[in-house]
Every structure is written in C-alpha cells, then in structure tokens.
Amino acid sequence: MASCPLHLLIPRPPPHVAGADRRPPLIHLPTSRRPRLLRRRRGGPFRCGSSSVPRDRSPQPRQQRQRPPRRGDAVDPVGFLARLGISDRAFAQFLRDRHKALKDRRWELCSRFIDLKEASSGFDLMGMHRHRQHRVDFMEWAPGARYCSLVGDFNQWSPTENCAREGYLGHDDFGYWFIILEDKLREGQEPDEYFFQEYNYVDDYDKGDNGVDAEELMRRMKEEYWEPGEIRSHKSRLETVVKLYEQMFGPNGPQSEDELGEIPDAQTRYNEWKASQNADSSSFSPSYDIIDSGQEFDIFNVVTDRASFEKFQAKKPPLAYWVEMRKGRIAWLEKYVPTISHQDKYRVYFNTPDGALERVPAWARYVLPDAEGKQSYAVHWEPPPEEIYKWRFGRPKVKGSLRIYECHVGISGSDQKISSFQEFTSKVLPHIKNGGYNAVQLIGVVEHKDYSSVGYKVTNYFAVSSRFGTPEDFKKLVDEAHGLGLVVLLDIVHSYASADELVGLSLFDGSNDCYFHSGKRGHHKYWGTRMFRYDDVDVLHFLLSNLNWWVTEYRIDGFQFHSLSSMLYTHNGFSTFTGALEEYCNQYVDKDALIYLILANEMLHDLHPDIITIAEDATFYPGLCEPTTQGGLGFDYWVNLSIPEMWLWHLENVPEREWSMNKIMKVLVSSKHGMLSYVENHNQREKEESISGRKSFAEIIFNTGKHSVGSIDNDLIRASSLLKIIKLITFTTSGGAYLNFMGNEFAHPERVEFPMSSNDYSFRLANRQWELLDKGVHKYQFNFDKDVMSLDEDEKIISRGSPNIHHCDDSSMVISFTRGPFLYVFNFNPEVSHQLYHVGVDEAGEYQLILNTDETKYGGHGELKSSQYMRRTGDKRVDGCRNSLELTLPSRSVQVGPNFENLDNYVDRTLHPLRR
C-alpha cells in the first residue's frame, strides 16, 4: 500500500467548458514558483509541476457569467471611452498602462496560485482546520517572524509545546508557517495500524467502521478497477512517449531508415496486435476493435467488444474503496482526545527581531476582541454535528430592480442594548419582507473591536462580530432571509483596516509593512486607520480569499465596497475634485488599488455568476460599472453619493420656495447605468461624523423636538408630504437600484449615535423605535413606502430605461417625466396647488392615477376626487410633445399613472393593487 501514490486514488475533474464573457478567462500557468505549503489541495488532486505541463498548452477557460449584450468579447483597455465618446489622451494612456500592470499582476498571482480560484481560496489552507488524519492543521502568514507557535487553553498557553519545526513543513520562503496539532491517544488505546488512517468527524457511523484492512482494499482495487501495470506512479506525462521513442530509436533500436524498415499498414498492425492478445474472458484487459481508417476519430462511436465494455463499465473508481477504510466520529472519540476542543481560546505566538508577540490569527473564524477588559483572543469554532447549522433554502435571484434595506444588527432592536443575530432574524427580517424590499444589506457584521466605529474599523476579516452571536446564528440569519426571498449583501471594508495591534493586522508580525504600506502612506490621513499594500501578492491572496470566504461559507449574495475613494488615492479622497479626467490618472491615483478592484470583480463574477457588487465612491471614478475587458472596474452598481448631499444642502441651507427644479433633476438623472440612489443623511452614522451627531432627514424635516412623537398636526402633515415627495422622485429616477436605511421607511424621528465617550457610552440613540410603526405620520410614511416598493415589484418601474423629462419648471416647481409607460408629475410647491395644469406627453390615450401621495391613507388631504383619477390626453401641444394632460396638482404631492395602451401585462385597469 505504501508504494501506491495518492493521486491514483482521486479522480480528476473534467476540464471546464466556457463561453465568452466581459472578463478574460482565468489564466492557468506553471506552478514551479509556488511555495511548497500552498501546493496541498483539500479534497482534490495534487497538481503537477511545470516540468510535466506542456509549454504550449493553451489555458483552459472557465464557465462565465452570461452578462448583458453591452459587453465585448475582445479586450480593449480603452473601450468604454470610445463608447461614451470620451477623448482624453492622458487618461487613455493611463488605462493602457494600467492594463499592462494588470497582466503583470495576474502573472504574479498565477505563478504562485495557478489561477484566481486558488488565489481566492486561501481559507481552505490558512487558519485552523480539522484534518481527516486525527489532527488539526494551522497555517499563518508572518514573513517578519523568526519563530511561530500556538498558545491557548489546549496547551496551558505554552509558547514551546506546539510550534512550527523541522519535519512538519514548518516554514517556507514566502513567510508561511505551518503547525500540526496531533490528537492525543486515549489511555489504553493502540495507535492506528496505518499512518494514513482517516476519520469522518461529522457522521457517527459510516463504512469505515466495517474494519476493512489495507490488504483487502488493495486486492479489491486491483481486481475490480485497476488494469495490469496501472498500479504505479508515472513520473511524467511524457514517460510513455520517451520509452516508445527509446524503444524505436534508442541504442537497441533501429539506427537508420534502412534498419527501420517499412511500416506495415494499419490493418496489418492491428491483426498482429490482436493475435498477441489473451482471449481469456476473465482478463480485465480491454479488447476494443479499433481500426485506423484515416477518418476523423469519434469517441462516441467506437466499435467495441460488448463483453469487454461491460467489464469496464462495472469497474468503480478507487476512491470508493479508500473511503471504506475511513472510520466514523464515534471511533475517533473512542481512540483520541481532540488536541483542541470546540470554543477553546488561542492566539498565535511570534518571535520577532523586536521581541516576542502574541496576536489573534489573521484568518481566525471567531474572535472575542475585548472580553471583559482582557486581552483579545481567537476561539476555535468546531461545533459537534448536531450544532452545525443545516442550510434549508437556496439563493434567491433578483428579478428587475434592486430594492435594498440597509441595516445594522446591533441597533435593530427597541431596547437600549446591542441586539443579536437571533433577534434580528425573528423580528426585523419579516418587517423587511413586509415592506416590499428584495435585498438586505448588513453593515458592521465583520468583527471589529470599536463598536462606536459602526463596524468600519475591521480587525478580523474572516470572523462575524461576536457581540451579535455565533457563526451558526449568522448562517441562520442568511438562510432565513433567503427563505423570504431576500438576497443578502455585506458592506465590506477593504479600503482600510483598524490600526489596533493586539487584535487587528497592524504590526502583525512585528514589521510595519506586513499587510500595510510603511510610512505615511500606510496611515489614513484623518481616520487613524491602516492602508493595505495592494501590490503584494500575499495581501491580494488575503483580500480575495476574504471575499470568496463570505460567499462560500455564509452564502452572501453580494458586496458593497465601502469608501473606495480612501483606497484609490494617496490623499484618501480628501481633495477638491472638479471632474477633470486628469484627476483620475495623476500621481495621486493608486494604480495597484484599481487593479485589485478589477481582480476582485473578475474573481467574484467568474466563480459566482449571480453575485452583486456595488461601488461606493464619492469621486465617481470613470468606468466603475464598465466591463473589465473594456477598461472598467466591473461593478454592477455604483452609489450616487451626490444625491443625499444635494438634499441635505437644500434642507439645511435653501428656503423651500427657492429650490431649483432643474438643478435637482440634473443631480438625480444620470446617463450612467447601474446607479444606486438613496435618501439618507449618511453622515449621521459615519465614523468620521459619529461624534458630531448629524441629524437624519426625518429629524430635519419634522424638526423633532417641537412636536411630540407620534402626534398629528398640520405642520407634521406638511413635513411628511415633503419627505414623501423627496423619496419618490429619488426612487423613480434611480438607475435600477434604491437603498433605504433601517427606520427611514417610517421616518424614524431620531438620528443614529453609537455609544462613545462623548455621550457617556449611552445606547439612547443606538436603537430603532419600532413602536412608531402604528402611530401618526410614521404609520402614513410606512404605508406610502410599502406601496411604492410594491408598485416596483409589480411593474418594475425603475427597470424601464432612463427617465424622459418633459417638463421642469422652476417658477411653478413642477416636474414631469415618463419612464416606460408611467407618467410621474411632482409638485414641489409648498403652498400653491395648481388647477388645470397642463403637462406634455408623447403617447396619447388614457392615464389612470394609481399612486397619489395626497391620499388620506398616506397622511394627505385627499383633495382629488375619484372622478379625477382617470384622464384622457388632449391634442394641445405642451413641452414640445404632441399630446398633453390636464391635471389638478395639490401642493407637495406626486401623481403616478400609466398609459394603458403601453402597459404590458395589465389585465384590469380598474383593479390595480394600489387602487383596490
């Protein structure tokens, strides 16, 4: 058995089949420069070195995501510039240089990790893993360390007992440390007879408990599967060819053409071979009758001997026999004591040039960052089978627009405390579904030590925040969301990291440039955070694996990449931007950060075709949502941060009667596809503004403090009308995606402020007042928000192309536009209601009002009568349109109605869900 190589026991997967895509195929390169530690693959074959891979072999393309027809097959680094009609020589040259650097970076990655799939699967090896051979493997990257060991409850925190040492692949040239923790043999138990004995730690009983020995196993393999002569290792794929060449042209072979003689024809050679074959029916050798007739070979139409074919089909892969020797969980627990138990605390110990250090492992899956004032530590998470969460629902798919409900688990409860995953799952998820949203975006889920940072100063990238619950609790949250038809998005922070040294990545191995830049560039100018080295292969390995980890382990459906301007520029985005293209390609642009974002989007969309990626960039870098093959960064959506800033400026600085409708529409409407819009003062919860306590929009509009919570008076009704009209025009002009922060759907009256020293660590503003859902204007606001989401669910109103603006009048403060068959008319005037107001429309026919913000169920005055809900166009030309509608427009109101001749799948014009 010892002479049998492992790779003969593992079936190799078939090659991938691919189609064209906007992203180039993942490159497969020789692996001669890969570190020894990274060659091991869990659950798959060992890979051959470069000596056994033909140099001229073309890379195998991957199965690609079917993207919209806007993408091109050919790679053009400046393709999107030509499509958008942008002509800028300097920026075009920057894109070409960036593309060359991208190819070099791909080569660096693939020379170490074969392809992007392996480069983003570091979690299969890194960190702590239970191995089938009754042991636990631990791997960590710390190139600046001289010595590495594990300390924890399992070894009484001894820095010398479990260390990387000779004979255990302890340290390689790339700075990876490997430690094996052997399970302890129980007293009175005999060691396993075979060193390769494996155990199944999940099932209590399996075939391995049948007592099959190695001799029996090999005999059955030989008789039932292997051909004679197959039980040996091939040192090279060219071994057979070399031997054939040596036999024909070697020292004992023919030395000239005369000695070679005439080569018989195919029929003669076949007859000679057939005569030499053993006709014994018990032989396992194949007896296929194949004659080379010179025609193209078809593997699906081979003339065979039926008996021999049936024998071959009856053979089983040898892996099935190998598994028969694997023992179950009960046998493992009877013979061994786990070297490290579930929920044991541990840290990694380094000896560095500056002295000894203890750190929380960078790849830890569960961390207690600050337990009762004590030093932070990682927690080994290996629950027994009965406690492992079992997934019940598949991933839902978004059809049409993306309606995102953004929330923070910790402030999702009504009580003044930190809420948990379990409370969020049982109470908030049903509310999100009831509100008509199809996506939930979670912020602050990744582990962070400072709760007041809202979760943006991440310390442990592979761990869910322990203050909310366990990994199994989070899995249940995601699974229940999927069961409700909600996709789950994660706000990921790869633009910077916490500067904490004991629990974070800063000075992880004692050096200042392990994960981050050294010097000033390694520190954010204003936030006190650390900046990643995006040009380092091992840092890219860490970040790409982190993205793939959340999708693979927790079934996350997408990411919003937070604060990209912090990573794209050496000035961290704190500079004046005029919009000139020179600002996006000058010396302050971090080309390596752009390359990382391209690689991240390529990896995510190649490995997970339905993934959603959203870019949050205040500088609106050109090409955010353009295909990577055309010079873009490859995101699906981009957040238009200028919209909430525009509304905040108007609310705080401009009297309502002086608002300019043209300026508002100029900000709201964008020609760029994939625009995500939202109405929220994001500064109320940002880390840099959390101390100042900026107000929410509802707090500004309702002027909270002058009115009692839940009351109804004329001032509140008027303020509520303004908030509704702002929300609706932002929603209906969005580029297929809309975001609402938790509580804004019912106009939560107070801002968000996390516990910190400035407020004596109070939780008074770190919660949501859900009891207001059934009170006063908050009830009306929620009814309105719910109906708007339902309208989009039924009619896909923000997925019907771009808005076509017909009318935008600053004097009357009226805006009118169409989107698909729907007409939207907004009257922003705070005092004047317009009677018999004409708006132009291109399409003639009947328009029925299906959404009116002035209805009493939304807290309006109900000025319109039922007879005014149906209108037919006239032939009066208005706003350059051939037809027009004569409408009554109450102050601060919106009217939405479709043209029935152009409304698809509309069955009964009198029974729309909003009109019932």
Secondary structure, 3 states (H helix, E strand, C coil): CCCCCHHHHCCCCCCCCCCCCCCCCCCCCCCCCCCHHHHCCCCCCCCCCHHHCCCCCCCCCCCCCCCCCCCCCCCCCCHHHHHHCCCCHHHHHHHHHHHHHHHHHHHHHHHHHCCHHHHCCHHHCCEEEEECCCEEEEEEECCCCCEEEEEEHHHCCCCCCCECCCCCCCECCCCEEEEEEECEECCCCCCCCCCCCCECCCCCCCHHHHCCCHHHHHHHHHHHCCCCCCCCCCCCCCHHHHHHHHHHHCCCCCCCHHHHCCCCCHHHHHHHHHHHCCCCCCCCCCCCCCCCCCCCCCCCCCCCCHHHHHHHHHCCCHHHHHHHCCECHHHHHHHEECCCCCCCEEEEEEEECCEEEEECCCCCCCEECCHHHCCCEEECCCCCHHHCCCCCCCCCCCCCCEEEEEEEHHHCCCCCCCCCHHHHHHHHHHHHHHCCCCEEEEECCEECCCHHHCCCCCCEEEEECCCCCCHHHHHHHHHHHHHCCCEEEEEECCCCECCCCCCCCCCCCCCCCCCECCHHHHECCCCCCECECCCCHHHHHHHHHHHHHHHHHHCCCEEEECCCHHHHECCCCCCCCCCCHHHHCCCCECHHHHHHHHHHHHHHHHHCCCCEEEECCCCCCCCCCCCHHHCCCCCCEEECCHHHHHHHHHHHHCCHHHCCHHHHHHHHCCCCCCEEEECCCHHHCCCCCCCCCCCCHHHHHHCCCCCCCCCCCHHHHHHHHHHHHHHHHHHHCCCCEEEEECCHHHCCCCCCCCCCHHHCCCCCCCCCCHHHHHCHHHHHHHHHHHHHHHHHHHHCHHHCCCCEEEEEECCCCEEEEEECCEEEEEECCCCCCEEEEEEEECCCCEEECCEECCCHHHCCCCCCCHHHHEEECECCCECCECEEEEEEECCCEEEEEEEHHHCCCCCCCCCCCCCC
